[in-house]
Amino acid sequence: MSDVSAASPTGMTPGAIDPHVVDRFEQPVDGKMDILGLDRAELKTALIEAGVPEKQANMRTQQIWSWVYHHGVTSFDEMKNVSKDVKAKLAERFRISRPTVVDAQYSEDGTRKYLVKFADGNEAETVYIPDDDRGTLCISSQVGCTLNCRFCHTGTQKLVRNLTANEIVAQMMIARDDLEEWDQSSHGRKVTNIVLMGMGEPLYNFDNVKKAMHILMDEQGIQMSRRRITLSTSGVVPMMQKCGDEIGVNLAVSLHATNNDIRDEIVPLNKKYKMEQLLEACAKYPGAHNARRITFEYTMLKDVNDKDEHAKELINLIKKYKLPAKVNLIPFNPWPGTPYECSEWDQIKRFSDIVFQAGISAPIRMPRGRDIMAACGQLKSESQKIRKSELLRQQKAAAESGEVVVGAD
Ligand code: SF4
């Protein structure tokens, strides 16, 4: 693995956060800088460096930002209020790319799953879930995952690498392309909410996730409200406060158990950060209160965590730590080779009733997109960790052509 504990040349948080983050800098293959993934200040600086006069830089930044994030254009030619000369200059230095959507599957319930292929051939999945009053985009933050939660299909795929801010923002862009929602006022939008619950642990890719969310929240761009963004963590305790302070989005925690014995088994990260530490960090999460509760995700696994006594244990924990909490009960979504079964429907209902009766909201989340394997815990792309020999071969070839390849340990 590359040594990322040294100060990073991009000023990103060094990877002393366990496990080491897989660093990767944004180096486009054609030498052009991609506009997606730059924040507005960076775009302005890049424009000045490209020769745009300083006194025009704010205006040009605003024009480009608007074309990219309000109109969804992917070529400078389409920017009608930008002069021909400037457009030519921009096209020489920059691009506005989209990753390739290698596969788009539409479920009979309206869920859409996109298999997205990035410039280096790695893939991740993005899922759009429409509801009566909202449309939620479930975004991936990594290719694969290090955490191996036992009930999760993604966890069976090794971590290949972190996604860049560009690649995280791009997932929103391809969904908006597919849903044809450019040039809409905020009232007509189909993607109203974002959940960072796709592939990967977002708090192990903090800098890129933070940057991407700030770009999507930018008041002159897509303007997603931080109240409509939820970041889901498996319990990376040391990063939780930072997440609340620096991103300020809603928090969801993949809890799935009510004591350390069970959680150690199904969420192995629990061996490192015990439930007591996790729940204390939840109690201190910035901005959490009764009107903005923490969501606990709880996958219902037959004979593992679904008994009445577990429901009571859950209530006691929420009360003990005085958590402004709601619990999402998720019927387990099976995938090939899983050792678990979904709890019986009657038991899920009973569990929900017990928690509700204690005054804690515990809705049962109906599975969405099961027919296209897009439901919670079912995502898994075909990308595999690059073998060391293959990585070395790629690095050698890249060095000869002037590109940069980083990744695999
Ligand atoms: S549940 Fe999330 S953190 Fe756990 S293995 Fe799956 S993708 Fe990784």
Boltz pocket constraint, residues with backbone or C-beta under 6 A from the ligand:
constraints:
  - pocket:
      binder: B
      contacts: [[A, 144], [A, 145], [A, 146], [A, 147], [A, 148], [A, 149], [A, 152], [A, 153], [A, 154], [A, 155], [A, 156], [A, 197], [A, 198], [A, 199], [A, 200], [A, 201], [A, 234], [A, 254], [A, 377]]
      max_distance: 6.0
